[in-house]
Structure formats: structure tokens, C-alpha cells
Amino acid sequence: MWTADQGRQKPRRVPARSLQKGCRESTREEESSLESASNSATRYVSEDGRDSDESDVDLGSAVKQLQEFIPDIQERAATTIRRMYRDDLGRFREFKAQGVAIRFGKFSAKENEQIEKNVQEFLSLTGIESADKLLYTDRYPEEKSLITNLKRKHAFRLHIGKGIARPWKLVYYRAKKIFDVNNYKGRYNEEDTKKLKAYHSLHGNDWKKIGAMVARSSLSVALKFSQIGGHRNHGAWSKTETQRLIKAVEDVILKKMSPQELRELDSRLQEDPEGRLSIVREKLYKGISWVEVEAKVETRNWMQCKSKWTEILTKRMTHGGFVYRGVNALQAKITLIERLYELNVNDANEIDWEDLASAIGDVPPPFVQAKFYKLKAACVPFWQKKTFPEIIDYLYETSLPLLKEKLEKKMEKNKSQIQTPSAPKQDFLFRDIFYCDDDSDGEGSEEPSAPGVP
């Protein structure tokens, strides 16, 4: 049977560097939100029972060796670096010898299947009765000692990460999410919602405790309460809300900085009270705990906060420019479709959105992701039922010619010129991003489109 994938001429495969660069920080963002949801500094202990001393690991040497696989490793906590040196360096080198790049970001369907296979094989090997006992041993205090000894004896860390080119701890987190029975409780009914509100009034944002009380994951109860807890505004943002959002994002970003970064920041502030301080672009949109931002803004949920911040950040990174307007909007969409088609990937999780954003201009990746969503929703019939390659094929074969035709007519009629996308800046001044004024921070409206043309 002929399929769209067979009909497409494959231009090229994604280079290994794209997979490695990928959405490295998006996984860290997910972890950050999860940690905030628990509202506690929970420390994960050794999962195979080994409590080996990490103090004898030379931090400088560990950073130098791990940097080959994780360029920003020096930004991690010292304990994390030492554990990765101990647990992952050997695995990373094996994957490199096989020509496989270390991955970050969202897990693919293939990786999820491998995790399920690894867990089932370990259960068969050890005789542990269930994945819940294996991954949530604390729920079974009477069997905890026996299970922990089995995990140590049969090298749990090696088994759980087999065939998956990621740090084992991230594989472990993903396995816990896949096999957590509390993640599959279905929709919250009226009684569930009442209990959630009641427990929150007693325990505040201790989502781990509340999750255990209602037999759901801590992330599930945190996100649900975000939807139901208190009044949430809708529609246009007020100036006060926008200013609270900007301040909240700044506070959360500063809070996430390492002690060394904060010391350097404090030193530079003393040297330059005027505040000509800079921040690396990625910190403006990666690794932000939106659960924390929501709590500070108060009148909007975390999804609204994230969407509004992307809008504000795009405007400020482009100094008030409008990437999606007029002929430049059409050219940006054309470029986006062509680049997605050239990537020739089977899963959206394999896309390097940072690289794609640079082709559009000096804009954050979440902006491009949001525009791609609008593009497929507006142009591709029944896109929810199509595979990712089928969506890209439709955009390339059907929408792209219409966009090019429309662009040609507009340029002819208005004598317009297409602006060359600005090269992405790697650093921005704090004061250029985190300022509050009386002007609207709206992104601006897009021009209306004819049916079938975004």
C-alpha cells in the first residue's frame, strides 16, 4: 500500500548534532515544574542501593570529561555532576563509539517502548512482582529492603538505561511517569475536585503530600489545582498583570541560577550599579518553572503565563519588530514549512526548534512552535488524525504553493521587500528584557488569511 512517506523524496536525514542539541533544556524545564509542584527539595537517593562516596570525584576533571556530551554541564549542581560522572560517563562513551548522540528533551515513542521493555526484563530477572514495587519502593515498606538488595545485585541502573542514549536518571524519571498507576486515574469528578480543594486548604502547595492523599501524581494535582484554584482571568492582560508576569519570570530565572552565577551577578552589580548586565538567551525561555510563575502572578494559570511571556519576549528580542506581518509573515511561514520538510523526521520531538527559530529570525523557539501549531491547525484537515510526516507532506505539497503565490502577488502589488532574518543574539541586557512600562506588550494582530491559506 502506497503511503505519503513512500511518496516523498527524502532530502536528508537529521544530523546527529541536531538530535544532541535538540530540546536539551525542555526536559530540565519539565523537571523544574515537577519539583516546584512538590514544593519540596526532595533528594532522590541511589536507586540501586549503592551509596558510594562521591566526594573523591574531582569536580574539574568530571566537568571536562562530561562536557563533550553535555556542553552546559558546568551549570549543574556539583552533586549532579559527580553522579553523572560516576553513573553515565561510561555509557556516554559507549554510545559515542556506536555513533549515537546523547539525547535530551521529550522522549520518543521508540524510547518509551524501550523503557517498558527494560522494566519488564528487570522484573523477570529479579522476580519483583510489579513495576510499582520496582519504581515506587517506598510504597511497600515491608518489602523495601528486599527490593533494594535485588536492585543493587542486578545493577538496576544499567538495566533501566539499556539502549537509551540519555542520562540514566532521566530515564528513571520517565519510567516512573510511565508506570505510575496514579497517572491513569482519568478525569477528576466533582468529589475529587472537592477533596483537592480541601487538602490544599490544609497543606498549601505540598503537592507530593496531596498527591498521595488522593492517589494521583504530584504533577497531576498541581496542574489540576492550577485550573480550579481561585479566580483566573481570561482575555486581554491588564498592565498590572503584565508587569507582575515580567517580574515573576525575572525572579524565577534568578532563583534558578547557580551560586557561582549569583556571585558573579552580585559582583557585576557592585561594579556597575546602572545594571548593564547580560543574560544568555536560552535562560529567557528554557528551564522556567511556570508553576512558580503562576503562583506569583496569581490571576492567570501557568499556560496563560507561558504563552504571554513568549509574546512579550519575542517583541523585546526583536526590539518591537513583528516577524509575522505582511510579506515577512508569508516568507517566515514558507521558510518554516521548507525547513521542516528538509529535516525529514518522523517525530516532532526530534526537531531542533532552536535551529528552526534562527531561520525565522531572532525569536525564541516557543514562538516558532506556537506558529507551527497554528499553521497545521489552520491548513491541514483533520490534522489530529495524521502522523507528523503526513502533516508536513500536506503543508509542503498543498499549502506551500498557495503561500508562494500569495507572497508573489503581495510583493508585486505593494512593491515590498522581504527583510533578511536577524541573526540570533546569544546575550541580552537585563534591562532590555525585564523592564516595565505603560505601553502594551501585545504581539500585534496578524493579517487575515483566505481560506486554506494561513
C-alpha positions as CSV (number, residue, x, y, z in Angstrom):
1,M,0.0,0.0,0.0
2,W,1.4,3.4,-1.0
3,T,1.8,5.9,1.8
4,A,2.7,9.6,1.9
5,D,6.1,8.7,3.4
6,Q,7.0,6.5,0.4
7,G,5.9,9.2,-2.0
8,R,8.1,11.9,-0.5
9,Q,11.6,12.3,-1.9
10,K,13.7,12.4,1.3
11,P,16.2,15.3,1.1
12,R,18.4,14.3,4.0
13,R,18.5,12.9,7.5
14,V,18.8,14.9,10.7
15,P,22.5,15.2,11.6
16,A,23.5,13.8,14.9
17,R,24.3,17.2,16.3
18,S,20.7,18.3,15.9
19,L,19.5,15.3,18.0
20,Q,22.1,16.1,20.6
21,K,21.3,19.8,20.8
22,G,17.6,19.1,20.4
23,C,15.5,20.4,23.2
24,R,18.0,19.7,25.8
25,E,16.6,22.2,28.3
26,S,12.9,21.2,27.8
27,T,13.5,18.1,29.9
28,R,15.0,20.3,32.5
29,E,12.0,22.6,32.3
30,E,9.7,19.6,32.9
31,E,11.8,18.5,35.9
32,S,11.7,22.1,37.2
33,S,7.9,22.2,37.1
34,L,7.7,18.8,38.7
35,E,10.0,19.9,41.5
36,S,8.0,23.1,42.1
37,A,4.8,21.1,42.1
38,S,6.1,19.0,45.0
39,N,7.1,22.3,46.8
40,S,10.0,20.5,48.5
41,A,13.6,19.9,47.9
42,T,13.2,16.1,47.6
43,R,16.6,14.4,47.1
44,Y,16.5,11.2,45.1
45,V,18.6,8.6,46.7
46,S,20.6,5.9,44.9
47,E,18.0,3.7,43.2
48,D,20.1,0.5,43.1
49,G,21.1,0.9,46.7
50,R,24.7,1.9,46.1
51,D,25.8,4.7,48.4
52,S,29.3,5.1,47.1
53,D,31.2,8.1,48.2
54,E,31.2,10.8,45.6
55,S,33.5,13.2,47.4
56,D,36.6,11.7,45.9
57,V,35.5,12.6,42.4
58,D,37.5,15.6,41.1
59,L,34.9,18.1,40.0
60,G,37.1,19.9,37.5
61,S,38.0,16.6,35.8
62,A,34.4,15.4,35.8
63,V,33.2,18.6,34.1
64,K,35.9,18.4,31.5
65,Q,35.1,14.8,30.5
66,L,31.3,15.3,30.6
67,Q,31.4,18.5,28.6
68,E,32.0,16.5,25.4
69,F,28.5,15.1,25.8
70,I,26.7,17.9,27.8
71,P,28.2,21.3,26.9
72,D,26.4,23.2,29.7
73,I,27.4,20.6,32.4
74,Q,29.2,23.2,34.5
75,E,25.8,24.8,35.2
76,R,24.6,21.8,37.0
77,A,24.9,21.2,40.8
78,A,28.2,19.7,42.0
79,T,26.4,16.6,43.3
80,T,24.7,16.1,39.9
81,I,28.0,16.4,38.0
82,R,29.7,13.9,40.3
83,R,26.8,11.4,40.0
84,M,26.7,11.7,36.2
85,Y,30.5,11.2,36.1
86,R,30.0,8.0,38.2
87,D,26.9,6.7,36.5
88,D,26.8,7.9,33.0
89,L,30.2,8.7,31.6
90,G,30.9,5.1,30.6
91,R,27.5,4.8,29.0
92,F,28.0,8.0,27.1
93,R,31.3,6.8,25.7
94,E,29.8,3.5,24.6
95,F,27.0,5.4,22.7
96,K,29.6,7.6,21.1
97,A,31.6,4.6,19.9
98,Q,28.3,3.4,18.3
99,G,27.8,6.8,16.6
100,V,24.8,7.6,18.7
101,A,24.4,11.1,20.1
102,I,23.2,11.7,23.7
103,R,19.6,12.9,23.6
104,F,17.7,15.3,25.8
105,G,14.2,16.7,25.6
106,K,10.9,14.8,25.1
107,F,11.1,11.0,24.9
108,S,10.1,9.4,21.5
109,A,7.6,6.6,21.2
110,K,10.5,4.2,20.5
111,E,12.3,5.2,23.6
112,N,9.2,4.8,25.7
113,E,8.8,1.3,24.3
114,Q,12.5,0.5,25.2
115,I,11.9,1.7,28.7
116,E,8.8,-0.6,29.1
117,K,10.9,-3.5,27.7
118,N,13.8,-2.8,30.1
119,V,11.4,-2.6,33.1
120,Q,9.7,-5.9,32.2
121,E,13.0,-7.7,31.6
122,F,14.3,-6.5,35.0
123,L,11.1,-7.7,36.7
124,S,11.5,-11.1,35.1
125,L,15.2,-11.2,36.1
126,T,14.6,-10.4,39.8
127,G,11.2,-11.8,40.5
128,I,9.9,-8.4,41.7
129,E,6.2,-8.6,41.3
130,S,5.3,-5.3,39.7
131,A,6.7,-2.1,38.2
132,D,5.1,-0.2,41.0
133,K,7.1,-2.1,43.6
134,L,10.3,-1.6,41.5
135,L,9.9,2.1,40.9
136,Y,8.0,3.2,44.0
137,T,9.6,1.0,46.6
138,D,8.8,3.4,49.4
139,R,5.1,2.5,49.0
140,Y,6.0,-1.0,50.2
141,P,7.9,-0.6,53.5
142,E,7.8,-4.3,54.4
143,E,9.5,-5.3,51.2
144,K,11.7,-2.3,50.7
145,S,14.9,-3.9,52.0
146,L,14.5,-7.0,49.8
147,I,13.7,-5.0,46.7
148,T,16.6,-2.6,47.2
149,N,19.0,-5.5,47.6
150,L,17.7,-7.0,44.3
151,K,18.1,-3.7,42.5
152,R,21.7,-3.5,43.8
153,K,22.6,-7.1,43.0
154,H,21.3,-7.0,39.4
155,A,22.6,-3.5,38.5
156,F,19.2,-1.7,38.2
157,R,20.8,1.5,36.8
158,L,22.4,-0.3,33.9
159,H,19.3,-2.2,33.0
160,I,16.9,0.7,33.1
161,G,19.0,2.8,30.7
162,K,19.9,0.0,28.3
163,G,19.6,1.1,24.7
164,I,18.6,4.7,25.6
165,A,21.2,7.4,24.9
166,R,20.2,9.6,27.9
167,P,21.4,10.1,31.4
168,W,20.1,7.2,33.4
169,K,18.4,9.5,36.0
170,L,16.2,11.0,33.2
171,V,15.3,7.5,32.0
172,Y,14.4,6.6,35.6
173,Y,12.2,9.7,35.9
174,R,10.5,8.8,32.6
175,A,9.9,5.2,33.7
176,K,8.3,6.4,37.0
177,K,6.0,8.6,35.0
178,I,5.0,5.8,32.5
179,F,4.4,3.2,35.2
180,D,2.9,5.4,38.0
181,V,-0.6,4.0,38.4
182,N,-1.7,7.3,39.8
183,N,-1.1,8.9,36.4
184,Y,-4.0,7.0,34.9
185,K,-7.0,7.8,37.1
186,G,-8.9,9.6,34.4
187,R,-10.8,12.8,34.7
188,Y,-11.4,14.5,38.1
189,N,-15.0,14.2,39.2
190,E,-16.8,16.6,41.4
191,E,-15.8,14.7,44.6
192,D,-12.1,14.6,43.5
193,T,-12.2,18.3,43.0
194,K,-13.7,19.0,46.4
195,K,-11.1,16.8,48.1
196,L,-8.3,18.6,46.2
197,K,-9.5,22.0,47.3
198,A,-9.9,20.8,50.9
199,Y,-6.5,19.2,51.1
200,H,-4.9,22.3,49.6
201,S,-6.5,24.5,52.3
202,L,-4.8,22.3,54.9
203,H,-1.4,21.6,53.2
204,G,-0.9,24.5,50.9
205,N,1.3,23.7,47.9
206,D,2.7,20.5,49.3
207,W,1.6,18.6,46.1
208,K,3.6,15.5,47.0
209,K,1.5,15.0,50.2
210,I,-1.7,15.9,48.5
211,G,-1.0,13.6,45.6
212,A,-0.5,10.7,48.0
213,M,-3.8,11.5,49.7
214,V,-5.8,11.5,46.5
215,A,-3.8,8.7,44.8
216,R,-2.6,10.9,42.0
217,S,0.8,12.1,40.9
218,S,2.1,15.4,42.4
219,L,2.2,17.0,38.9
220,S,-1.4,16.0,38.2
221,V,-2.8,17.6,41.4
222,A,-0.7,20.7,40.9
223,L,-1.9,21.2,37.3
224,K,-5.5,20.5,38.2
225,F,-5.4,23.0,41.1
226,S,-4.0,25.5,38.6
227,Q,-7.2,25.1,36.6
228,I,-9.7,25.3,39.5
229,G,-7.9,27.1,42.4
230,G,-9.3,30.5,42.8
231,H,-10.3,33.0,40.1
232,R,-8.4,33.1,36.9
233,N,-8.8,36.0,34.4
234,H,-9.4,35.4,30.7
235,G,-9.0,37.6,27.7
236,A,-6.6,40.6,27.4
237,W,-4.0,41.1,30.1
238,S,-4.1,44.2,32.2
239,K,-0.9,46.4,32.5
240,T,-0.7,45.3,36.2
241,E,-0.8,41.6,35.3
242,T,1.8,42.0,32.6
243,Q,4.1,43.8,35.0
244,R,3.6,41.1,37.6
245,L,4.4,38.4,35.0
246,I,7.6,40.1,33.9
247,K,8.8,40.5,37.5
248,A,7.8,36.9,38.2
249,V,9.7,35.4,35.3
250,E,12.8,37.5,36.3
251,D,12.6,36.3,39.9
252,V,12.2,32.6,38.9
253,I,15.2,32.9,36.4
254,L,17.4,34.5,39.1
255,K,16.3,31.8,41.6
256,K,17.4,29.1,39.3
257,M,20.9,30.4,38.8
258,S,23.8,28.5,40.3
259,P,25.6,30.0,43.4
260,Q,28.6,30.8,41.2
261,E,26.4,32.7,38.7
262,L,24.7,34.6,41.5
263,R,28.1,35.6,43.0
264,E,29.2,36.8,39.6
265,L,25.9,38.7,39.2
266,D,26.3,40.4,42.6
267,S,29.9,41.3,41.8
268,R,29.0,42.9,38.5
269,L,26.1,44.8,40.1
270,Q,28.6,46.4,42.6
271,E,30.9,47.3,39.8
272,D,28.1,48.7,37.6
273,P,25.1,49.9,39.6
274,E,23.5,51.1,36.4
275,G,22.8,47.4,35.6
276,R,24.3,46.8,32.2
277,L,24.1,43.1,33.0
278,S,23.5,40.5,30.3
279,I,21.7,37.1,30.3
280,V,22.2,34.2,28.0
281,R,19.3,33.9,25.6
282,E,18.4,30.3,26.5
283,K,17.8,31.2,30.1
284,L,14.9,33.5,28.9
285,Y,12.7,30.6,27.8
286,K,14.3,27.3,29.0
287,G,14.1,25.7,32.4
288,I,11.5,28.2,33.7
289,S,9.2,26.8,36.4
290,W,5.8,28.0,35.2
291,V,4.1,26.6,38.3
292,E,6.1,29.1,40.3
293,V,5.4,31.9,37.9
294,E,1.7,31.2,38.1
295,A,1.8,31.4,41.9
296,K,3.5,34.9,41.7
297,V,1.1,36.3,39.0
298,E,-2.0,34.9,40.9
299,T,-4.6,35.8,38.3
300,R,-3.5,33.6,35.4
301,N,-2.8,29.9,35.1
302,W,0.7,28.6,34.1
303,M,-0.3,28.0,30.4
304,Q,-1.5,31.6,30.1
305,C,1.7,32.8,31.7
306,K,3.9,30.9,29.4
307,S,2.0,32.0,26.3
308,K,2.0,35.6,27.3
309,W,5.7,35.6,28.2
310,T,6.6,34.1,24.7
311,E,4.6,37.0,23.2
312,I,6.4,39.6,25.3
313,L,9.9,38.0,24.9
314,T,9.5,37.8,21.1
315,K,8.7,41.5,20.9
316,R,11.6,42.5,23.1
317,M,14.1,40.3,21.4
318,T,13.2,41.8,18.1
319,H,13.1,45.4,19.5
320,G,9.4,45.7,18.8
321,G,9.5,44.2,15.4
322,F,6.7,42.0,14.0
323,V,8.1,38.8,12.4
324,Y,4.7,37.7,11.4
325,R,3.3,40.6,9.5
326,G,2.9,41.3,5.8
327,V,5.3,39.8,3.3
328,N,7.7,38.9,6.1
329,A,4.9,36.8,7.7
330,L,4.4,34.9,4.5
331,Q,8.1,34.3,4.0
332,A,8.5,33.1,7.6
333,K,5.8,30.5,7.0
334,I,7.3,29.4,3.7
335,T,10.7,29.1,5.4
336,L,9.2,27.1,8.3
337,I,7.5,24.6,6.0
338,E,10.5,24.1,3.8
339,R,12.9,23.6,6.8
340,L,10.5,21.1,8.4
341,Y,10.2,19.2,5.2
342,E,14.0,19.1,4.8
343,L,14.5,17.8,8.3
344,N,12.7,14.6,7.3
345,V,11.9,13.4,10.8
346,N,9.1,11.1,12.0
347,D,8.5,12.7,15.3
348,A,8.2,16.3,16.4
349,N,10.3,15.6,19.4
350,E,13.3,15.2,17.1
351,I,13.1,18.7,15.8
352,D,15.8,21.2,16.9
353,W,13.4,24.2,17.4
354,E,16.3,26.4,18.4
355,D,17.8,25.9,14.9
356,L,14.4,26.4,13.2
357,A,13.9,29.7,15.2
358,S,17.2,31.0,13.9
359,A,15.9,30.6,10.3
360,I,12.9,32.8,11.1
361,G,14.8,35.5,13.0
362,D,15.9,36.4,16.5
363,V,12.9,34.8,18.1
364,P,12.5,32.3,20.9
365,P,11.8,28.6,19.9
366,P,8.4,28.6,21.7
367,F,7.3,31.4,19.3
368,V,8.1,29.2,16.3
369,Q,6.4,26.1,17.9
370,A,3.2,28.2,18.5
371,K,3.2,29.4,14.9
372,F,3.7,25.9,13.6
373,Y,0.7,24.7,15.7
374,K,-1.5,27.5,14.2
375,L,-0.2,26.7,10.8
376,K,-1.2,23.0,10.9
377,A,-4.5,23.7,12.7
378,A,-5.5,26.3,10.0
379,C,-4.3,24.4,6.9
380,V,-4.3,20.7,7.5
381,P,-7.7,19.0,7.5
382,F,-8.1,16.5,10.4
383,W,-4.5,17.1,11.4
384,Q,-5.1,15.3,14.8
385,K,-5.6,12.1,13.0
386,K,-2.5,12.4,10.8
387,T,1.1,11.3,11.6
388,F,3.7,14.0,11.8
389,P,5.2,13.2,8.3
390,E,1.7,13.3,6.8
391,I,1.1,16.8,8.3
392,I,4.4,18.1,6.9
393,D,3.8,16.5,3.5
394,Y,0.4,18.2,3.3
395,L,1.8,21.6,4.2
396,Y,4.6,21.1,1.7
397,E,2.6,19.8,-1.2
398,T,-0.7,21.8,-0.7
399,S,-0.2,24.9,1.4
400,L,3.3,25.9,0.3
401,P,2.4,26.6,-3.4
402,L,-0.5,28.8,-2.2
403,L,1.7,30.7,0.2
404,K,4.3,31.3,-2.5
405,E,1.7,32.5,-4.9
406,K,0.2,34.9,-2.4
407,L,3.7,36.2,-1.5
408,E,4.5,36.9,-5.1
409,K,1.2,38.8,-5.6
410,K,1.7,40.9,-2.5
411,M,5.3,41.9,-3.4
412,E,4.2,42.8,-6.9
413,K,1.2,44.9,-5.7
414,N,2.9,46.7,-2.8
415,K,6.5,46.8,-4.1
416,S,7.5,45.3,-0.8
417,Q,10.9,43.9,0.1
418,I,11.5,40.9,2.4
419,Q,13.7,41.6,5.3
420,T,16.6,39.3,6.0
421,P,16.1,37.5,9.3
422,S,18.2,38.8,12.1
423,A,21.0,36.5,13.3
424,P,20.1,35.3,16.9
425,K,21.9,37.2,19.6
426,Q,23.4,35.0,22.3
427,D,23.1,37.5,25.1
428,F,20.6,40.3,26.0
429,L,20.9,43.0,28.5
430,F,18.6,42.5,31.5
431,R,17.2,46.0,31.2
432,D,16.2,45.3,27.6
433,I,14.1,42.3,28.6
434,F,12.9,42.9,32.2
435,Y,11.5,46.4,32.1
436,C,8.0,47.5,32.8
437,D,6.4,50.5,31.1
438,D,3.0,51.8,30.3
439,D,3.0,50.5,26.7
440,S,1.1,47.5,25.6
441,D,3.2,44.3,25.3
442,G,0.8,42.7,22.9
443,E,2.3,40.8,20.0
444,G,0.1,42.5,17.5
445,S,-2.5,41.0,15.3
446,E,-1.8,39.0,12.2
447,E,-3.3,39.8,8.8
448,P,-6.4,37.8,7.9
449,S,-5.9,35.0,5.5
450,A,-8.0,33.5,2.8
451,P,-9.5,30.0,3.5
452,G,-6.9,27.3,3.2
453,V,-4.0,29.8,3.4
454,P,-2.5,30.6,6.8
